[in-house]
Amino acid sequence: MDSGLTQPDSLFTVTLWGGHAISANLLALLMGVSMWVQQKMSPTTGDPRQAQMMLWMMPIIFTFMFWSFPSGLVLYWLVNNILQVGQQWLINRGPARPPASEGQPA
């Protein structure tokens, strides 16, 4: 069995009654958390109730959707989310302005 990035991530597997196996997918969980952080940092426009629902529903839906995806794809999405969180942090921080000299507008 190939254990590379083409297979879903599996930290460990629990076998339930009836032979059903559930695997713990750490990458998908981290991707869901990073997606929630990214959406929490992004400015919201429009209906605040809809924004609040999307803040919680999108990461949950994507986490379950990515649960069985190849780990390479989930890793790509996770790294992309982390980079976007850093970019959003820089944007939210605002530009660094030099101190205004006397006689110049601030």
C-alpha positions in Angstrom: 0.0 0.0 0.0 1.3 3.4 -1.0 1.7 5.7 2.1 2.7 8.9 0.2 0.8 12.1 -0.4 -1.7 10.3 -2.7 -3.4 8.6 0.2 -5.7 10.2 2.9 -3.9 11.2 6.1 -4.3 8.8 8.9 -2.8 9.3 12.3 -4.5 6.2 13.7 -7.5 4.0 12.8 -10.3 2.8 15.1 -12.3 -0.2 14.0 -16.0 0.0 15.0 -18.6 -2.8 15.2 -19.5 -4.2 11.8 -15.9 -3.7 10.5 -16.2 0.0 9.9 -13.0 1.8 10.3 -12.6 5.5 11.2 -9.2 7.2 10.8 -8.0 10.3 12.7 -7.1 12.8 10.0 -4.9 15.4 11.6 -4.2 17.4 8.4 -8.0 17.9 7.7 -8.5 19.0 11.3 -5.7 21.5 11.0 -7.0 22.7 7.7 -10.4 23.3 9.3 -8.9 25.3 12.1 -6.7 27.4 9.8 -9.8 28.1 7.6 -11.7 29.3 10.6 -8.8 31.6 11.7 -8.6 32.9 8.2 -12.3 33.7 8.0 -12.2 35.2 11.5 -9.5 37.7 10.4 -11.2 38.7 7.2 -13.4 41.8 7.2 -17.1 41.0 6.8 -19.6 42.9 4.6 -23.3 42.5 4.2 -25.5 40.6 6.6 -23.7 39.9 9.9 -25.9 36.8 10.6 -24.9 35.2 7.3 -21.2 36.0 8.0 -21.4 34.4 11.4 -23.1 31.3 9.9 -20.4 31.1 7.2 -17.7 31.5 9.8 -18.7 28.2 11.4 -20.3 26.2 8.6 -17.6 26.6 5.9 -14.7 25.2 7.9 -16.9 22.3 9.2 -18.1 21.4 5.7 -14.6 21.6 4.2 -13.1 19.6 7.1 -15.5 16.7 6.4 -15.2 17.1 2.7 -11.3 17.0 2.8 -11.4 14.0 5.3 -10.9 11.4 2.6 -9.0 13.6 0.1 -5.3 12.8 -0.7 -3.0 14.2 2.0 -1.0 16.2 -0.6 -4.1 18.2 -1.5 -5.0 18.8 2.1 -1.4 19.9 2.8 -1.5 22.3 -0.1 -4.8 23.8 1.1 -3.4 24.0 4.7 -0.2 25.8 3.7 -2.3 28.2 1.5 -4.6 29.0 4.4 -1.6 29.7 6.7 0.0 32.0 4.1 -3.3 33.8 3.7 -3.6 34.3 7.4 -0.2 35.9 7.4 -1.1 38.1 4.5 -4.4 39.1 6.2 -2.5 39.9 9.4 -0.1 42.2 7.4 -3.1 43.9 5.7 -5.0 44.4 9.0 -1.8 45.8 10.7 -1.8 48.7 8.2 1.1 50.5 6.6 4.0 51.6 8.7 4.1 55.4 8.3 7.3 57.4 9.0 6.9 60.2 11.5 5.6 63.4 9.9 8.2 66.3 9.5 7.2 69.8 10.6 5.3 71.6 7.9 4.2 68.4 6.1 0.7 66.9 6.3 0.5 63.7 8.4 
